[in-house]
């Protein structure tokens, strides 16, 4: 049961990441202007990185349970790094007011993903074998 819920959260994380990544990659100039960032190329690179991250998170969500549970830690660690980077950018006071709002909202969402993923992972680890509803392949 908890593994399936974890998969859903990971898929939502991937969906948010690919959406934001595509916007940043395709409309890097507009995003940079809105956030108050002078580096359009950096915005585009971060956007592409988010798309790659989203693909990896979606892949983790599709993994068999042992891999799902171990690889979720890496996804959550990457999310935690995003939150730390968000705090650094906020402390640097380089963003516009709109940029601060976007950074805070996204930072809180990413922190929530990290914590929820780790919590659901711990619940899944505590479940009796076979309770997740996942199908185990023999062979």
C-alpha positions in Angstrom: 0.0 0.0 0.0 2.7 2.5 1.0 4.9 1.7 -2.0 2.0 2.5 -4.3 1.5 5.8 -2.5 5.2 6.6 -2.7 5.0 5.9 -6.5 2.2 8.4 -6.8 4.2 11.1 -4.9 7.3 10.4 -7.1 5.2 10.8 -10.2 3.8 14.1 -9.0 7.4 15.2 -8.2 8.3 14.2 -11.8 5.3 16.1 -13.2 6.1 19.3 -11.4 9.8 19.0 -12.3 9.2 18.4 -16.0 6.6 21.3 -16.1 9.0 23.8 -14.5 11.9 22.5 -16.4 10.2 22.8 -19.8 9.1 26.3 -19.0 12.6 27.3 -17.9 14.2 25.7 -20.9 11.8 27.0 -23.6 11.1 30.5 -22.1 14.4 31.1 -20.4 14.4 34.8 -21.2 11.0 35.4 -19.8 11.7 33.3 -16.7 15.0 35.1 -16.1 13.4 38.5 -16.4 10.5 37.5 -14.1 12.8 36.1 -11.4 15.4 38.8 -11.7 18.2 36.6 -12.9 20.7 38.0 -15.4 21.9 34.6 -16.7 19.4 33.3 -19.4 21.8 30.5 -20.3 21.9 29.4 -16.7 18.1 29.4 -16.5 18.0 27.2 -19.6 20.6 24.8 -18.2 18.7 24.5 -14.9 15.5 23.9 -16.9 17.1 21.1 -18.9 18.5 19.7 -15.7 15.0 19.6 -14.2 13.7 17.7 -17.3 16.5 15.1 -16.9 15.7 14.9 -13.1 12.0 14.4 -13.8 12.8 11.5 -16.2 14.9 9.9 -13.5 12.2 10.4 -10.8 9.6 8.8 -13.1 12.0 5.9 -13.7 12.5 5.4 -10.0 8.7 5.4 -9.6 8.5 2.5 -12.0 11.2 0.4 -10.3 10.5 -2.9 -8.4 10.0 -2.3 -4.7 13.6 -2.9 -3.5 15.0 -0.5 -6.0 12.1 1.9 -5.5 12.8 2.1 -1.8 16.6 2.5 -2.1 16.5 5.0 -5.0 13.9 7.2 -3.3 16.6 8.3 -0.9 18.6 9.7 -3.8 15.6 11.6 -5.2 14.9 13.0 -1.7 18.6 14.0 -1.3 18.4 15.8 -4.7 15.2 17.6 -3.5 17.0 18.6 -0.3 19.8 20.1 -2.3 17.3 22.1 -4.3 15.9 23.5 -1.0 19.4 24.4 0.2 20.1 26.2 -3.1 16.8 28.0 -2.8 17.7 29.3 0.7 21.1 30.4 -0.6 19.5 32.3 -3.5 17.0 33.9 -1.1 19.7 35.0 1.3 21.6 36.5 -1.6 18.6 38.8 -2.3 19.1 38.7 -6.0 15.5 38.0 -7.0 12.6 40.3 -7.8 9.6 40.2 -5.6 8.0 37.8 -8.0 11.1 35.7 -8.0 11.1 35.5 -4.2 7.4 34.3 -4.2 8.2 31.7 -6.9 11.3 30.5 -5.0 9.5 30.2 -1.7 6.5 28.4 -3.1 8.6 26.0 -5.1 11.1 25.5 -2.3 8.3 24.6 0.1 6.8 22.2 -2.5 10.2 20.5 -3.1 10.8 20.2 0.7 7.4 18.7 1.0 8.2 16.1 -1.7 11.5 15.2 0.0 9.9 14.7 3.4 6.8 13.0 2.1 8.9 10.6 0.0 11.1 9.7 3.0 8.1 9.3 5.3 6.3 7.0 2.8 9.5 5.1 2.2 9.8 4.4 5.9 6.2 3.2 6.0 6.8 0.9 3.1 9.8 -0.5 4.7 7.8 -1.3 7.8 5.0 -3.1 5.9 4.9 -6.9 6.0 6.3 -8.6 2.9 3.7 -8.6 0.1 1.5 -6.0 1.8 2.3 -3.3 -0.8 0.2 -4.8 -3.6 3.2 -4.8 -5.9 3.6 -8.0 -7.9 6.9 -9.9 -7.2 8.4 -11.7 -10.1 10.1 -15.0 -9.5 13.1 -16.0 -11.5 
